[in-house]
């Protein structure tokens, strides 16, 4: 009976993805052995928020059961990704006096507590408190002050909060499906864990996670998180433009985007045409593929412009030496890398989960699995540090029976 199973659950606006892995610590190289992957079309979710609890519960249950079937194991808890326009991030400084001759772990925990002690409205809840830097007696740029000599310890935390009601209803959907929420993790942080290297974080890198309804943005420099944002647009915004521009229903616009879409219009043959439904039932009409690409390119340029504005808020000393990394379901659009290179004037690559993964790792080596894989890797990190947070097959059965009883009584 394995007790080191870890699962990540990404409840997106279009697809719900799950990755189940087994934590292995062999030859002093801890890694996550991928055992199962599941996905299902998302229902009951709009703009990364639950709008129909029963439908959302069904999507979660179907995706996890598919991953369980593939892995041959039952889980009882998951690490859940959180995104949406309700996410906010702010910086907070904490300062404490050091009583002993050198700084101990208790001093570090105390300064974190002081920095976290900010007044939050009743409808906000803390998700993450991420250390940026430490300062010991006005000496800054310290990564770990433990063991140093000083009388004054200061830290700069990056605080991430979310709407309490949105977090509660997302947790409720997971619990109603029969699983326990081990932790809620901001999706851009999870995706970055899966697709960014430590060298990129040190040099300076921006990760753009193109989701369905929202786009996550995270920036790292000198190994620290410097910017987190969730922007109110995604690949569904492109679909909406095709609906209006081509006068077609949602399903047809989505099909055109997936089969014939191109992010860079100049890469398309101007004489290539495709057929789409006409205005009257049963009719067909011919549309230039370059026209479709132009609609997509215009929208993406506007999205990249807004991201560029966010990056403009960074300190002028923060140079993104490693460029831009694109990931998420929207990152597979042909021509996207070329367009992004032109818009940002920086090197661009598409990020897929790979580092720290083994087993069926090829099953998750796609941009759309970045968040789910990153959530599972985050769980593996937590398990390595504390020995807690993993599933057991036996407790999974007990948890599901309990969930079913709650539904009926």
Secondary structure, 3 states (H helix, E strand, C coil): CCCCEEEEEEECCCEEEEEEEEEEEECCEEEEEEEEEEEEECCCEECCEECCHHHHHHHHHHHHHHHHHHHCCCCCEEEEEECCCCCEEEEEEEEEECCCCECCHHHHHHHHHHHHCCCCCCCEEEEEEEEEEEEECCEEEECCCCCCECCEEEEEEEEEEEEHHHHHHHHHHHHHCCCEEEEEEEHHHHHHHHHCCHHHHHHCEEEEEECCCCEEEEEEECCEEEEEEEECCCHHHHHHHHHHHHCCCHHHHHHHHHHHCCCCHHHCCCCCEEEEECCCCCCEEEEEHHHHHHHHHHHHHHHHHHHHHHHCCCCCCCCCCCCEEEECHHHHCCCHHHHHHHHHCCCEEECCCCCCEEECHHHHCCHHHHHHHHHHHHHHHHHHHHCCCCECHHHHHHHHHHHHHHHHC
